[in-house]
């Protein structure tokens, strides 16, 4: 053990060099309006004011170093348990977690914004740290907001308070050091460095190059609303034995929800919209589905089988029909053990793959079926050389929802200045192209652009009856002020080859 003088010397050394530890730019903040940095430009370093966290723990090691040690131990021993994670919830980690918050998000039930919380950041974080370690911290209920899903239904989102967001983000920063090591490669949802396009790319590679003849398309009914709290904590206990960390997670699960001014208890489920929920959901399905499929299902099958999961959406691909049907028979029983059920109306088994067209014609089944995954309809097509090619197009349900959302946006911006509206419209179009701009989906991109153009013309004519604009005049305006067009598609086939 180093004596006190050596320990202080080492701590001083870390504090003098912590500029290399703390990011100089706030990449996760949406604005750069921070006292002390005004007028210094993008490259200005964070000032050494009272709100500056040293990221150095009392033992002389930085918080990031301690997190790296957790990752190393998790990699070295996949059966290791962690019983001292709660001590990482210090001012230093809370400061880093605060810097990851986005400023343009709606506040929780207390109405406090990120900017308002930052006015007394040091005082607020020290008080929060104190309450955490006295275990007197109480998460506030999330504020319920329902957003349309596009099929006539709504998705409930929980808006947490800034303070709760900080603690949740700090917990995620700790737990993901363990579970990013444990999670299977088949899982892509809400994980660092992984995306929807990667999930689609790997799925396409499996269908095009592996022995895949059948697709099991299943949907878990209301997954986020039916996660069993007791089973979730039990599954977390496989790796986390720190009673205080488990206590804190229980607190978040039982925080409740505020709906129209009335608080409701949350006896099950995890609130969508919080930063902690995606990680907890991934942990739950890691044990319920991913590990079960790899350890128990695949070894018992006669043919090849593959699973791709993004959050609670997953596709299972099989070589043999018998294996696929066995999987569909046992899947509801497996989910029921963890308080989950399948949406029967959205669950199906279809012939799909390189030889599906030939087999369907031989058996008189017509053309092969299609399935939707991550907003795209997947169907069996042909390349220019006449060979099998998995093709995708924007799912009709998603397309209608996008058009409806665009229509509502126009309706609520009848008085917005034309230049501002046009700029925002182009930003929306570029966002649409960025996600849906993949191989073989060009016609549906142009179709969406056409609908946006038609809605823009209709919106311009509704602004003023005296200054209406016919199509000829509108085209002249569009020539002077270009409407964003898709420029480059994401090549999912090349992406799969690069993996």
Secondary structure, 3 states (H helix, E strand, C coil): CCCHHHHHHHHHHHHHCHHHCCCCCCCCCCCCCCCCCCCCCCCCCCCCCCCCCCCECCCCCEHHHHHHHHHHHHHHCCCCCECCCHHHCCHHHHHHHHHCCCCCCCCCCCCCCHHHHHCCHHHHHHHHHHHHHCCCCCCCCEEEEEEECCCCCEEEEEECCHHHHHHHHHHHHHHHHHHHHHCCCCECCCCCCCCHHHHHHHHHHHHHHCCCCEEEEEEECCHHHCCCHHHHHHHHCCCECCHHHHHHHHHHHCCCEEECCEEECCCCCCCCCCCCHHHHHHHHHHHHHHHHHHHHHHHHCCCCEEEEEECCEEEEEECCHHHHHHHHHHHHHHHHCCCCCECHHHCEEEECCCCHHHHHHHCCCCCCCCEEECCEEEEEEECCCCCEEEEEEECHHHHHHHHHHHHHHHHCCCCCCHHHHHHHHHHHHHHHHHHHCECCCHHHHHHHHHHHHHHHHHHHHHHCCCCCCCHHHHHHHHHHCCCCCCCCCECHHHHHHHC
